[in-house]
């Protein structure tokens, strides 16, 4: 049994302010239980998990594990006991060896017994640990992947392999922090079933943090609701979820402003990916999509179906091996993969939110919007051409450099380094807008996103979780793009914040007739926001139609029992 008594933890941030992450927490977890923890971002869930793991200090209170009491000033020996009794799996943790799944487990078993898994002597380790390794792989449903190399496993398979490695330590308690949130429904189901099996077969106590109500309904024996560092409710998952969602915004209804005027089309797109030694191939071919101005189109499908690849090709960030992407501009169709000034004009009217989006920590929102308008604002291309001419940069090279402004920062830097340039060239060609102009552009966007204008003068760490997401959307929307491409940027939002985002997207569509093309694994979000859905399977477009119908079909094809309720 784990007992938490009057536990408190305060963090000090850069400006000297203090944030009370945990405030007098009291909690009991019984042996063999699956206890869920739910709450909005910033409620203290992950901090509590890290303290239970023994890797985060705390200010006051006690943790009692099987009769051993651990206090803030306890001898390190007792914290070591806590670490040995627990194992943790973090949401985006993929620390695996570039070897087979079987060898990854062998190494962990060797390390647990002899102290250093890097020194594993496979000649003897196979005999000593082989049977146990196979049993652990079977427990998480990976017995058929034992000889597959870890780097070529799917995201869900990697997560289950990490769980098997954690189980090699024979923990009494397994701590799971959002173990399936960013996964497609099929992958989620596989991970959730592995968790159930671990609990049932090994009797391991599980503490599960997730902001997805459907996961707790499927797994948890008991659910804890956290708010501002405190436990505010606990009980049956159904009752606690009802309390959690009581203040969620209602779904706002706006008629989509689709004018049936074609905005973009893909023609026979092709792209192939080979994974050496894994035998896996993603073969994208014959993808034909036409999207009208004002549509809100979602692309759905299993992980690895090719959705992100299609978004990046449409956005001009990657090249197809065959086919074309065309945009309507000034009554003529422009090929997105033919370099030149026309393509720059298309990019100026497009915005891209990547999965790993983030605000700049040290800059105000106003400064970040000024920088964004320097890339996407009016007359930017005209001014950039003048500077490029002075620097003897051709239109073709200018277009290639402009492409980098839509990439994640790290990827853009890598591409610049390959051609012997640094990021300063982008600042020279696309300088920030003057502060006096920012408010004019920001005001209508902030109004549609329900953000107060005073946020312009704040830095990201001064914003709530929901404000951060909407401020990032404001960056993407500041120039009022015709097309906004969303590659699963909202995957780790709690349902309350996600509802405010979905309502904001519909307001943006209604007010500015913005066209949306998006990938998301949140089924409810797709149903609420989309006017049309496209389903992909193994690189092919297989269905095109009503979001409600396609989502239900997708759930069936995914065999996602956790989304089927009591059926």
N, C-alpha and C positions, 0 to 999 in steps of 0.2 A: 504493500500500500504506500502511496505517496500522500503526504499531508503538507499543505502550504499554510503557514500561519502568519497573518499580519505582515505580508510581504510588500515592501515598497522599494521603488527605484526611481531616481531622478537623474536626467541627463542635462549637462550644461552645454549650450550651443555657443557658436562663435561670438555673438554679440553680448555674451555674459548672461543671457536669459536662461531660465531653467524650465525644463519640461518634465512634468511628473508622469513618467511612463506607466508606473504601477502605483496604486494608492490603496494600501491596506488590504491586500488580496488574501482571502481565505478559501481554501479549496481542498477537497478530498477526492482521490482517485483510487478506486478499488482494483485489486489484482484481476487481470483478465478483462477489464472493461475497455470499450472503445468510447472515449470521451471526446466530443467535438467542442471546438471553440470558434465562435463566430463574432463578428463585429466589423465596423467600418475601418478603413485604413487609418492607422494611427491610434487605435484603441488600446494597444499594448499586447496584442496576441503573440507576436514574434518575440518580444522581449521576455515574456513569461516562459516561452518555450526554451529560449537560450539559457535562462536561469536554471530551469529544470535540467538542462543538459550539463550544467556546471561550467559553462564557458563565458558567462556574464556575471559580473559581481552584482550585489544588491546592497541597499543601504540599511535596511532593518527587516526584522522578521526571521522566520525559520523555514527550512525545508526538512521534513522528516521522511526518511526512506527506510522502510523495514526496521523502524525503531531507532535508527541513527539520525541524530539531529544535527543539521548544518546551519550555522549562523554566519553573518558577514565576516566575523573575525575567527572562524574555525580554522584549525590546522589544515594545510593543503592536502594532507592525507585523506581527509573526509571529502574534499572536493574530488579527489581522484576516485574514491569509492563511488561517488555520484556519476562520474563520467563512465566508469566501468559498467554501471548498472543500466545506462541509457545509451541510445544511439539516435542520431538525428538525420533526417533527409530534408534538404532545402529545395525549394521549387526549381531553381535554375542551375542546380549543381550537377555537372557531368564529368566529375573527376574519375576517368577510367583509363586503364592501360590500353595501348594500341595493340591488343592481343585478342584472342578469342574470349567469348563470355566465360567459358570453362576456366581458362587460365586466369582471368580476373578474379574468380572465386578462389582458385587455388592459392593465388598470391595473398589474398586477404586472410585465409585460414592459416597460412604459413606465418604471416606477420603477427596474427593474434597469439600464436603459440611461441614464436621465436623472436619477436620484437621488431623485425624489419622486412616488410613484404618485398622490398626492392631486391633483397638478397635471396629470394626463393630459389632453391635448388630443385628444379623440376624433375630431375632424374629420380629423386627420392620422394618429392612432394606428391607426385601422382599416386604413388602407392599408399602414402599415408592419408591423403585428403581427398582422393578421387571420388569415392562413394559419397562422402559428405557433400562435396561440391555439386554432384549431380542431384542430390536430394534438395539442396537449396535452390537450384535452378528449376527443379520440378515444382517446388513450393510457389514460385512466382510465375509459373507458366512459361518458362523459357527452355525446357528440356530439349525442344527441337531446334533451338538456336545455339546449343552448346559450342559448336565449332564455327560459328559466325564471328567475324571480327567486330569488336565493340564499336569502332568508329562508323561502321556502316549499318548499325542497328537503327531502327526508328527511334524517335524521341521517347515514346512510351516504353519501348523495349529497354532503352538505356536507363530509364527511371526504375524499371523493375529490376534490372541488373544491379543498380546501386542499392536498392533495398536488400537484395540477396547478399551483397557484400556487407551491409550493415548487420544483417542477421548472423553472419559468420562470427560476429563478436559475442553472440549469445546474450543479447541484452534482455533485461527484464522489462524495459519500457522502450517503445519505439515512438519517437517524436517526429511528426510529419508536418512540415510547413508548406501548405499549398502544393501538395504532391502532384496534382493533376490539372491545375487551373488552366494552363496555357495549351492543353491538349485538345485534339478533336474528340467527338463523342465516343468513337470506337476505342481510341487509345485510353480515354478516361475510364471506360468500362473495364478494360484489361487491368489498369492500375488499381481500381477500386476492388475488383475481384481478388487481386493478389493480396491486398490489405486484409480483406475478409478471411482469406485462407491462412495468412500468417497468424491472425488472432485465433482462429479456430483450431488449427493444427498444432501450434506451438504454445498457445495460451499467453502470448505476449500482450502485455497491456499497451494500448495505443492511445496517444493524445494527438488529435488531428486538428490543425488550424486550417480553416478554409472559409472564404466568404461566400461560397456557393451553397445556398440552402438545399438544393437537390442532393448534393454529396452527403450532407449530414443526415438527411432523411434516409438515404440508402445505407449508411454505415453506422451512425452513432447510436449507442445505447442511451447516452445522456448528452445534453447540449448546454454549453455555458455561453452566455451573452456578455461581451465586454464593451464598455463604453468609457472613454476618457480615463483609462487605467483602472477601472473598477469593474467588478462582477455585478451586473445589474439584474440578471435573471439566470435561472438554471432549471432544467426539467426535461420533459420529453422534447425531441427535436421539433415536432409539429407545433407545439405550444410556444416554444422559444422563438422559432422562425416567425410565427405570427406577430410576436412582440417586436422582433427585430425590424419587420417590414411595415409596422403600423404607420410610420410617418413618411413612407415613400411617396414621391410625387405621382399623381394620376397620369395615365397616358394621355398626352396631348394629341389632338386630331387636327391635322392640316391636310387639305387636298393637295396632292403633289402637282407641281406646275410643269407638267410634261407637255411640250409643244409639238411633239412628233417630228421635230427637225433633227436629222441625224447629226451627231457631234463627233463620233469616232466609230471606226470599224476596224476589225482585224480580218485579214484575208489569208486563210490557209497557213496559220502560224505553225512552225516546226522548230523543235529544240530537243536534243538528246543529251542525257547525262549517263555516264558509265561509272560504276563504283567498282574499282579493281578488288579482286579477291572476295568480294561479297556477293557477286552474281546478280546484283540489283541494277536495273536500268529504268530510268524515267524517260519515256518516249512521248514527248508532246507533239501531236501532229493534227493537222486539219482543224485547228481551232478558229472558228468563224463567229465573231460577236459583232453586233451593231447596237450602239447605245444612243438614245435620243437625248437631246438637251433637257435637263430637269429631272431625269430618271434617278432613282436611288437603287442601284443594282448591287446585289450581294453575290459573291462567288463562294460556294460552299463545297465541301468535299473532305475526304480523309486527309490526314497529314501525309505529305509526300505526293499528293495528287497533281501538283504543279501550279497551285493557285498563286503563290508568291512570284513564281517565275513569270506567269502571265502578266501580273501587275507591273513587274519591273520592265518587261518588254514593252508594254503599253506606255509606261512612263518614260521610255527611251533610255533606261539605265542599263539594260542589257540588250544584246543583239540576237535576233532569231537566226536560225540556220536556213530558214525558208519562210516565205510569206511576207506580209507587210502589215504595218499599223498606219492608218491614215486618219488625220484630223481635218475637220472642215474649218477653213480660215479664209475670210473674205470671199466666200462663195466658191472656193476651190479646195480640192483635197490635197493635203500636204503629207508626204511620206515621213513618218517619225524617225526613220533611219537613214535619211538623206541629209547630210550635214549642210548647214547654211543658216542665213538670217531668218528665213521663214520658220525653220524649226525652233529657233530661239523664241520667236513670237508665240508659238504653241506652248513652249515650256513656261513662258511668263504667265500664261493663263491657266497653268496647272499647278497644283500643290500636292505634296506627298507626305503622309505621316507614316513613319516606319514603326515596326513593332518595338524597337528599342529607343523610341523618342525620349527626349529629356530636355528640360530647361537648363540654361547655363546658371550654375549655382551662384556666382558672384555678381551677375549683371541684373539690373532692374528689368522688369517686363517692358518698359518703354524703350530701353536700349536694344532689347532683343527684337522688338517690332521694327524699330528704326533700321536695324541690320537686315531684317527680312524684306522690308520695303525697298531697301537698296538693291535687292536681288530681283524682286517681283513687281515693284511699283511702276507707274506710268513713266514713259520716256527713258527707262533704265537702259534699254537696248540701244537707243540712239546715242546716249551719253557714253555707253561702254564702247561703241564702235569708234567714237572720236578718240577715246583714250587708247584703244587698241591700235589705231592708225599711228598715233604718236609713238607707240612702243614697237611698231612694225610687226604687229600680230595680225595675221590674216583672219578673214571672216570665218574660215573653217576651224582654225584653232580657237578663236573666240567662242564659237559654238560648243566645241568640246569642253572648254573651261566652264562654260555656263551650265553644262550638264552636271558638273560636279556639285553645284549648289543644291541639287535635289537629293544627293546621297547623304547617308549618315556621316557624321564628321570624321570618324576614324577611317572609313572607306575612302572618302574624298582625299584625305591626307596621303593614304597609301598610293592612290592613283597619281597624285601630284609628284610624289617622290620618285615614282617609276619614270617620269619624264623630266626629272631633274629640277622641279620647281617646289616652292613652299607655299603655304596658305596665304602669304601676303599678297600674291598676285591677284587673288579674288577680292581682297579688300581694296586694292588699287582700282580694279575694273568696276567693282560694284560697291562703292562707299555707302555708309549708312545715310538714311534720310535725316534731314534736320529735325530736331525735337519739336519745333513748331508745327510740323506737318503730321506728326505721329497721332496726336489726339484726333485730328480730323478724320483720319482713316480708321482709327480704333473705335470711335464712338458708336457707329451703327453695328459693328460686330460685337462689341461688348454688350450693347443693349439686347441683341438677339441671344447672346450666351448668358444673359442675366448676371453679368459681372460689373461691379462698380468701377468707375474710371479711376478711383484712387489707387487701385491695384497696380496701375501703370508705374507707380513710384516704389513698388515693393520688389524684393528679391524672392526667388523661388522658395527659400526656406521659411519665408514669412507667410506662405499661403497654405491653406488646408489642402488635403488630397484632391478633393473635387475641384477646387480653384486651380490647382496646378494643371489638371487635365484640360479644363476649359481655357486657361491661359495659353496652353500649348496649341489648342485649336485656334485661338485668336491669332497666334503667329501664322498658322497655316492659311487663315482666312483673311488676313489683314488687307491683302491686295484684291479681295473679292474675285478669286479664281473661278473660271467656268467649270473646272473639273477638280475635285478633291479625291485623291486615291488614299484609302485607309487600309494598311496592311496589319490587321490585328493589333492596333495600338491600345485597345481597351480591354485586352484579355485578362488583366489582373485587377480589374475594378470590382468593388463590391456592388451588389445589385441596386443599392440606393443611389450611389454616384452614377452608375451606368444608366439608370432611368433619366437622371437629369441631363446626361450627355445625349441620349437618344431623342429626348424632347428638343434639346438645343439644335441637333442636326436637322430636325424637321422644320424648326423655325428658320434656320439658315436657308434651307431649300425653298421655303415659301417666300421668304423676303428677297432673296437674291437669285433665285432660280439656279442655284448651284447644283451641278450634276455630281453624284457620288458613285464611286466604284469601290467596293470594300470587301475585305475578307474578315470573317469572324467565326469563332467556334461557339459563341453565345447564341443558342437557338432562339431564346426569347427576344434578344436584341434584333436579330435578323427579321423575325416576324413583325416587330414593332416598327422598324425603320424602313425596310425594303419595299419598293414598289414592284420589284421583279427579282427573281433569283435564278442563278445558273449553277448547275451541279457538274463538278468534274470528278472523273475516276481514272486513275492511271494515265494522266496526260491527255485525256479526251473529254470533250464537252458532251455530256450524256443527256442532260435535261435542261429545259429553259421554260420558266413559267411562274405561277403564283407562289409567293414565298411560303404561305401556310402549307400548301400541298407539298412543296418540295422539301420543307423542313420535316414534315411527318414521314415522307419517304426516306429521307436521309437518316432519321432516327431508326427506322426499321432496318435499313441496310447496315447501319452501324451496330445493330443489336444492342443498343444503349438502354439496358434495362433500368438504369438509374433515372432516365428521363421519362419512363413509362408509368411512374407512380405505382398504383396498386394493381395495374393491369396484369 
